[in-house]
């Protein structure tokens, strides 16, 4: 029971860390320009 709870909390913390990292990248305008150029290059 305790191990399952620890696993669930760890998974939530990992998901939140990933989301915060993605949000931090989107606050940088240079990153958005590079991302837009890469997406546009696919077409």
PQR file of N, CA, C, O and H, with PARSE charges and radii, in Angstrom:
ATOM      1  N   UNK A   1       0.830  -1.192   0.000 -0.4000 1.5000
ATOM      2  CA  UNK A   1       0.000   0.000   0.000 -0.0000 2.0000
ATOM      3  C   UNK A   1       0.875   1.257   0.000  0.5500 1.7000
ATOM      4  O   UNK A   1       0.638   2.187  -0.772 -0.5500 1.4000
ATOM      5  N   UNK A   2       1.865   1.275   0.855 -0.4000 1.5000
ATOM      6  CA  UNK A   2       2.755   2.432   0.955 -0.0000 2.0000
ATOM      7  C   UNK A   2       3.578   2.600  -0.326  0.5500 1.7000
ATOM      8  O   UNK A   2       3.802   3.722  -0.781 -0.5500 1.4000
ATOM      9  H   UNK A   2       2.057   0.520   1.482  0.4000 1.0000
ATOM     10  N   UNK A   3       4.024   1.490  -0.901 -0.4000 1.5000
ATOM     11  CA  UNK A   3       4.833   1.547  -2.117 -0.0000 2.0000
ATOM     12  C   UNK A   3       4.006   2.070  -3.290  0.5500 1.7000
ATOM     13  O   UNK A   3       4.513   2.839  -4.107 -0.5500 1.4000
ATOM     14  H   UNK A   3       3.842   0.579  -0.532  0.4000 1.0000
ATOM     15  N   UNK A   4       2.754   1.665  -3.380 -0.4000 1.5000
ATOM     16  CA  UNK A   4       1.879   2.128  -4.456 -0.0000 2.0000
ATOM     17  C   UNK A   4       1.637   3.635  -4.339  0.5500 1.7000
ATOM     18  O   UNK A   4       1.605   4.344  -5.344 -0.5500 1.4000
ATOM     19  H   UNK A   4       2.343   1.041  -2.716  0.4000 1.0000
ATOM     20  N   UNK A   5       1.469   4.107  -3.131 -0.4000 1.5000
ATOM     21  CA  UNK A   5       1.258   5.541  -2.908 -0.0000 2.0000
ATOM     22  C   UNK A   5       2.510   6.334  -3.282  0.5500 1.7000
ATOM     23  O   UNK A   5       2.407   7.401  -3.888 -0.5500 1.4000
ATOM     24  H   UNK A   5       1.495   3.532  -2.314  0.4000 1.0000
ATOM     25  N   UNK A   6       3.673   5.828  -2.931 -0.4000 1.5000
ATOM     26  CA  UNK A   6       4.929   6.489  -3.265 -0.0000 2.0000
ATOM     27  C   UNK A   6       5.139   6.523  -4.776  0.5500 1.7000
ATOM     28  O   UNK A   6       5.615   7.521  -5.315 -0.5500 1.4000
ATOM     29  H   UNK A   6       3.756   4.962  -2.439  0.4000 1.0000
ATOM     30  N   UNK A   7       4.790   5.445  -5.452 -0.4000 1.5000
ATOM     31  CA  UNK A   7       4.911   5.395  -6.909 -0.0000 2.0000
ATOM     32  C   UNK A   7       3.983   6.413  -7.559  0.5500 1.7000
ATOM     33  O   UNK A   7       4.384   7.098  -8.501 -0.5500 1.4000
ATOM     34  H   UNK A   7       4.403   4.633  -5.013  0.4000 1.0000
ATOM     35  N   UNK A   8       2.766   6.523  -7.077 -0.4000 1.5000
ATOM     36  CA  UNK A   8       1.800   7.467  -7.638 -0.0000 2.0000
ATOM     37  C   UNK A   8       2.266   8.911  -7.419  0.5500 1.7000
ATOM     38  O   UNK A   8       2.163   9.735  -8.328 -0.5500 1.4000
ATOM     39  H   UNK A   8       2.440   5.967  -6.312  0.4000 1.0000
ATOM     40  N   UNK A   9       2.769   9.220  -6.241 -0.4000 1.5000
ATOM     41  CA  UNK A   9       3.268  10.565  -5.959 -0.0000 2.0000
ATOM     42  C   UNK A   9       4.477  10.877  -6.832  0.5500 1.7000
ATOM     43  O   UNK A   9       4.602  11.992  -7.338 -0.5500 1.4000
ATOM     44  H   UNK A   9       2.852   8.551  -5.503  0.4000 1.0000
ATOM     45  N   UNK A  10       5.352   9.920  -7.010 -0.4000 1.5000
ATOM     46  CA  UNK A  10       6.524  10.119  -7.866 -0.0000 2.0000
ATOM     47  C   UNK A  10       6.120  10.373  -9.314  0.5500 1.7000
ATOM     48  O   UNK A  10       6.720  11.212  -9.986 -0.5500 1.4000
ATOM     49  H   UNK A  10       5.250   9.014  -6.599  0.4000 1.0000
ATOM     50  N   UNK A  11       5.126   9.669  -9.790 -0.4000 1.5000
ATOM     51  CA  UNK A  11       4.653   9.859 -11.161 -0.0000 2.0000
ATOM     52  C   UNK A  11       4.060  11.255 -11.334  0.5500 1.7000
ATOM     53  O   UNK A  11       4.313  11.908 -12.346 -0.5500 1.4000
ATOM     54  H   UNK A  11       4.639   8.987  -9.244  0.4000 1.0000
ATOM     55  N   UNK A  12       3.283  11.718 -10.372 -0.4000 1.5000
ATOM     56  CA  UNK A  12       2.715  13.065 -10.443 -0.0000 2.0000
ATOM     57  C   UNK A  12       3.808  14.128 -10.408  0.5500 1.7000
ATOM     58  O   UNK A  12       3.738  15.114 -11.143 -0.5500 1.4000
ATOM     59  H   UNK A  12       3.077  11.188  -9.550  0.4000 1.0000
ATOM     60  N   UNK A  13       4.800  13.939  -9.573 -0.4000 1.5000
ATOM     61  CA  UNK A  13       5.900  14.903  -9.502 -0.0000 2.0000
ATOM     62  C   UNK A  13       6.694  14.944 -10.808  0.5500 1.7000
ATOM     63  O   UNK A  13       7.096  16.015 -11.261 -0.5500 1.4000
ATOM     64  H   UNK A  13       4.857  13.138  -8.977  0.4000 1.0000
ATOM     65  N   UNK A  14       6.916  13.785 -11.404 -0.4000 1.5000
ATOM     66  CA  UNK A  14       7.632  13.736 -12.676 -0.0000 2.0000
ATOM     67  C   UNK A  14       6.823  14.423 -13.774  0.5500 1.7000
ATOM     68  O   UNK A  14       7.387  15.156 -14.587 -0.5500 1.4000
ATOM     69  H   UNK A  14       6.590  12.914 -11.036  0.4000 1.0000
ATOM     70  N   UNK A  15       5.522  14.199 -13.808 -0.4000 1.5000
ATOM     71  CA  UNK A  15       4.668  14.832 -14.815 -0.0000 2.0000
ATOM     72  C   UNK A  15       4.659  16.350 -14.636  0.5500 1.7000
ATOM     73  O   UNK A  15       4.713  17.089 -15.620 -0.5500 1.4000
ATOM     74  H   UNK A  15       5.064  13.604 -13.147  0.4000 1.0000
ATOM     75  N   UNK A  16       4.593  16.810 -13.413 -0.4000 1.5000
ATOM     76  CA  UNK A  16       4.616  18.257 -13.150 -0.0000 2.0000
ATOM     77  C   UNK A  16       5.952  18.870 -13.548  0.5500 1.7000
ATOM     78  O   UNK A  16       5.987  19.982 -14.074 -0.5500 1.4000
ATOM     79  H   UNK A  16       4.550  16.210 -12.614  0.4000 1.0000
ATOM     80  N   UNK A  17       7.045  18.166 -13.305 -0.4000 1.5000
ATOM     81  CA  UNK A  17       8.364  18.668 -13.689 -0.0000 2.0000
ATOM     82  C   UNK A  17       8.479  18.788 -15.202  0.5500 1.7000
ATOM     83  O   UNK A  17       9.044  19.760 -15.703 -0.5500 1.4000
ATOM     84  H   UNK A  17       7.017  17.262 -12.878  0.4000 1.0000
ATOM     85  N   UNK A  18       7.954  17.819 -15.930 -0.4000 1.5000
ATOM     86  CA  UNK A  18       7.986  17.876 -17.401 -0.0000 2.0000
ATOM     87  C   UNK A  18       7.154  19.045 -17.897  0.5500 1.7000
ATOM     88  O   UNK A  18       7.587  19.778 -18.786 -0.5500 1.4000
ATOM     89  H   UNK A  18       7.495  17.029 -15.522  0.4000 1.0000
ATOM     90  N   UNK A  19       5.974  19.230 -17.340 -0.4000 1.5000
ATOM     91  CA  UNK A  19       5.116  20.337 -17.764 -0.0000 2.0000
ATOM     92  C   UNK A  19       5.742  21.690 -17.463  0.5500 1.7000
ATOM     93  O   UNK A  19       5.633  22.611 -18.273 -0.5500 1.4000
ATOM     94  H   UNK A  19       5.622  18.635 -16.618  0.4000 1.0000
ATOM     95  N   UNK A  20       6.387  21.827 -16.326 -0.4000 1.5000
ATOM     96  CA  UNK A  20       7.067  23.079 -16.003 -0.0000 2.0000
ATOM     97  C   UNK A  20       8.237  23.335 -16.945  0.5500 1.7000
ATOM     98  O   UNK A  20       8.494  24.477 -17.325 -0.5500 1.4000
ATOM     99  H   UNK A  20       6.476  21.080 -15.668  0.4000 1.0000
ATOM    100  N   UNK A  21       8.938  22.282 -17.317 -0.4000 1.5000
ATOM    101  CA  UNK A  21      10.044  22.433 -18.265 -0.0000 2.0000
ATOM    102  C   UNK A  21       9.560  22.885 -19.626  0.5500 1.7000
ATOM    103  O   UNK A  21      10.182  23.743 -20.252 -0.5500 1.4000
ATOM    104  H   UNK A  21       8.729  21.354 -17.008  0.4000 1.0000
ATOM    105  N   UNK A  22       8.456  22.319 -20.092 -0.4000 1.5000
ATOM    106  CA  UNK A  22       7.891  22.730 -21.383 -0.0000 2.0000
ATOM    107  C   UNK A  22       7.411  24.172 -21.305  0.5500 1.7000
ATOM    108  O   UNK A  22       7.623  24.943 -22.241 -0.5500 1.4000
ATOM    109  H   UNK A  22       7.951  21.622 -19.583  0.4000 1.0000
ATOM    110  N   UNK A  23       6.779  24.541 -20.222 -0.4000 1.5000
ATOM    111  CA  UNK A  23       6.331  25.921 -20.057 -0.0000 2.0000
ATOM    112  C   UNK A  23       7.513  26.883 -20.058  0.5500 1.7000
ATOM    113  O   UNK A  23       7.425  27.962 -20.644 -0.5500 1.4000
ATOM    114  H   UNK A  23       6.607  23.915 -19.462  0.4000 1.0000
ATOM    115  N   UNK A  24       8.602  26.517 -19.422 -0.4000 1.5000
ATOM    116  CA  UNK A  24       9.790  27.373 -19.399 -0.0000 2.0000
ATOM    117  C   UNK A  24      10.351  27.559 -20.802  0.5500 1.7000
ATOM    118  O   UNK A  24      10.826  28.646 -21.129 -0.5500 1.4000
ATOM    119  H   UNK A  24       8.674  25.641 -18.946  0.4000 1.0000
ATOM    120  N   UNK A  25      10.308  26.528 -21.639 -0.4000 1.5000
ATOM    121  CA  UNK A  25      10.790  26.667 -23.011 -0.0000 2.0000
ATOM    122  C   UNK A  25       9.892  27.602 -23.818  0.5500 1.7000
ATOM    123  O   UNK A  25      10.389  28.372 -24.640 -0.5500 1.4000
ATOM    124  H   UNK A  25       9.922  25.645 -21.373  0.4000 1.0000
ATOM    125  N   UNK A  26       8.599  27.547 -23.600 -0.4000 1.5000
ATOM    126  CA  UNK A  26       7.679  28.381 -24.367 -0.0000 2.0000
ATOM    127  C   UNK A  26       7.746  29.849 -23.966  0.5500 1.7000
ATOM    128  O   UNK A  26       7.227  30.695 -24.694 -0.5500 1.4000
ATOM    129  H   UNK A  26       8.195  26.922 -22.932  0.4000 1.0000
ATOM    130  N   UNK A  27       8.357  30.180 -22.851 -0.4000 1.5000
ATOM    131  CA  UNK A  27       8.494  31.581 -22.457 -0.0000 2.0000
ATOM    132  C   UNK A  27       9.706  32.234 -23.111  0.5500 1.7000
ATOM    133  O   UNK A  27       9.932  33.431 -22.935 -0.5500 1.4000
ATOM    134  H   UNK A  27       8.779  29.492 -22.260  0.4000 1.0000
ATOM    135  N   UNK A  28      10.483  31.464 -23.860 -0.4000 1.5000
ATOM    136  CA  UNK A  28      11.651  32.002 -24.549 -0.0000 2.0000
ATOM    137  C   UNK A  28      11.299  32.220 -26.024  0.5500 1.7000
ATOM    138  O   UNK A  28      11.046  31.255 -26.745 -0.5500 1.4000
ATOM    139  H   UNK A  28      10.299  30.491 -24.002  0.4000 1.0000
ATOM    140  N   UNK A  29      11.279  33.471 -26.473 -0.4000 1.5000
ATOM    141  CA  UNK A  29      10.884  33.754 -27.855 -0.0000 2.0000
ATOM    142  C   UNK A  29      11.798  33.093 -28.888  0.5500 1.7000
ATOM    143  O   UNK A  29      11.322  32.662 -29.938 -0.5500 1.4000
ATOM    144  H   UNK A  29      11.485  34.254 -25.887  0.4000 1.0000
ATOM    145  N   UNK A  30      13.089  33.007 -28.612 -0.4000 1.5000
ATOM    146  CA  UNK A  30      14.009  32.379 -29.568 -0.0000 2.0000
ATOM    147  C   UNK A  30      13.649  30.920 -29.808  0.5500 1.7000
ATOM    148  O   UNK A  30      13.723  30.434 -30.936 -0.5500 1.4000
ATOM    149  H   UNK A  30      13.476  33.358 -27.759  0.4000 1.0000
ATOM    150  N   UNK A  31      13.267  30.238 -28.767 -0.4000 1.5000
ATOM    151  CA  UNK A  31      12.873  28.839 -28.902 -0.0000 2.0000
ATOM    152  C   UNK A  31      11.637  28.715 -29.794  0.5500 1.7000
ATOM    153  O   UNK A  31      11.552  27.813 -30.627 -0.5500 1.4000
ATOM    154  H   UNK A  31      13.207  30.633 -27.850  0.4000 1.0000
ATOM    155  N   UNK A  32      10.683  29.628 -29.613 -0.4000 1.5000
ATOM    156  CA  UNK A  32       9.469  29.566 -30.422 -0.0000 2.0000
ATOM    157  C   UNK A  32       9.773  29.801 -31.900  0.5500 1.7000
ATOM    158  O   UNK A  32       9.161  29.176 -32.765 -0.5500 1.4000
ATOM    159  H   UNK A  32      10.752  30.361 -28.936  0.4000 1.0000
ATOM    160  N   UNK A  33      10.711  30.694 -32.192 -0.4000 1.5000
ATOM    161  CA  UNK A  33      11.071  30.950 -33.585 -0.0000 2.0000
ATOM    162  C   UNK A  33      11.729  29.713 -34.188  0.5500 1.7000
ATOM    163  O   UNK A  33      11.407  29.330 -35.312 -0.5500 1.4000
ATOM    164  H   UNK A  33      11.209  31.202 -31.489  0.4000 1.0000
ATOM    165  N   UNK A  34      12.640  29.091 -33.461 -0.4000 1.5000
ATOM    166  CA  UNK A  34      13.302  27.885 -33.953 -0.0000 2.0000
ATOM    167  C   UNK A  34      12.277  26.769 -34.155  0.5500 1.7000
ATOM    168  O   UNK A  34      12.315  26.068 -35.166 -0.5500 1.4000
ATOM    169  H   UNK A  34      12.902  29.403 -32.547  0.4000 1.0000
ATOM    170  N   UNK A  35      11.377  26.606 -33.216 -0.4000 1.5000
ATOM    171  CA  UNK A  35      10.348  25.574 -33.334 -0.0000 2.0000
ATOM    172  C   UNK A  35       9.453  25.824 -34.539  0.5500 1.7000
ATOM    173  O   UNK A  35       9.138  24.892 -35.279 -0.5500 1.4000
ATOM    174  H   UNK A  35      11.345  27.176 -32.395  0.4000 1.0000
ATOM    175  N   UNK A  36       9.039  27.077 -34.744 -0.4000 1.5000
ATOM    176  CA  UNK A  36       8.198  27.407 -35.895 -0.0000 2.0000
ATOM    177  C   UNK A  36       8.943  27.141 -37.201  0.5500 1.7000
ATOM    178  O   UNK A  36       8.351  26.636 -38.154 -0.5500 1.4000
ATOM    179  H   UNK A  36       9.295  27.834 -34.143  0.4000 1.0000
ATOM    180  N   UNK A  37      10.221  27.470 -37.257 -0.4000 1.5000
ATOM    181  CA  UNK A  37      11.007  27.216 -38.469 -0.0000 2.0000
ATOM    182  C   UNK A  37      11.134  25.718 -38.751  0.5500 1.7000
ATOM    183  O   UNK A  37      11.085  25.299 -39.908 -0.5500 1.4000
ATOM    184  H   UNK A  37      10.702  27.880 -36.482  0.4000 1.0000
ATOM    185  N   UNK A  38      11.296  24.917 -37.711 -0.4000 1.5000
ATOM    186  CA  UNK A  38      11.408  23.482 -37.904 -0.0000 2.0000
ATOM    187  C   UNK A  38      10.091  22.877 -38.375  0.5500 1.7000
ATOM    188  O   UNK A  38      10.082  21.996 -39.235 -0.5500 1.4000
ATOM    189  H   UNK A  38      11.335  25.257 -36.771  0.4000 1.0000
ATOM    190  N   UNK A  39       8.994  23.343 -37.821 -0.4000 1.5000
ATOM    191  CA  UNK A  39       7.688  22.841 -38.248 -0.0000 2.0000
ATOM    192  C   UNK A  39       7.420  23.261 -39.685  0.5500 1.7000
ATOM    193  O   UNK A  39       6.934  22.464 -40.486 -0.5500 1.4000
ATOM    194  H   UNK A  39       9.002  24.059 -37.123  0.4000 1.0000
ATOM    195  N   UNK A  40       7.737  24.518 -40.017 -0.4000 1.5000
ATOM    196  CA  UNK A  40       7.501  25.013 -41.368 -0.0000 2.0000
ATOM    197  C   UNK A  40       8.368  24.269 -42.383  0.5500 1.7000
ATOM    198  O   UNK A  40       7.945  24.073 -43.523 -0.5500 1.4000
ATOM    199  H   UNK A  40       8.132  25.166 -39.366  0.4000 1.0000
ATOM    200  N   UNK A  41       9.579  23.852 -41.987 -0.4000 1.5000
ATOM    201  CA  UNK A  41      10.470  23.138 -42.892 -0.0000 2.0000
ATOM    202  C   UNK A  41       9.915  21.751 -43.270  0.5500 1.7000
ATOM    203  O   UNK A  41      10.316  21.180 -44.284 -0.5500 1.4000
ATOM    204  H   UNK A  41       9.923  24.011 -41.061  0.4000 1.0000
ATOM    205  N   UNK A  42       9.020  21.227 -42.478 -0.4000 1.5000
ATOM    206  CA  UNK A  42       8.433  19.922 -42.786 -0.0000 2.0000
ATOM    207  C   UNK A  42       7.507  19.987 -43.987  0.5500 1.7000
ATOM    208  O   UNK A  42       7.253  18.965 -44.625 -0.5500 1.4000
ATOM    209  H   UNK A  42       8.694  21.690 -41.655  0.4000 1.0000
ATOM    210  N   UNK A  43       6.998  21.170 -44.307 -0.4000 1.5000
ATOM    211  CA  UNK A  43       6.070  21.320 -45.423 -0.0000 2.0000
ATOM    212  C   UNK A  43       6.843  21.866 -46.575  0.5500 1.7000
ATOM    213  O   UNK A  43       6.281  22.085 -47.648 -0.5500 1.4000
ATOM    214  H   UNK A  43       7.205  22.000 -43.789  0.4000 1.0000
TER
END
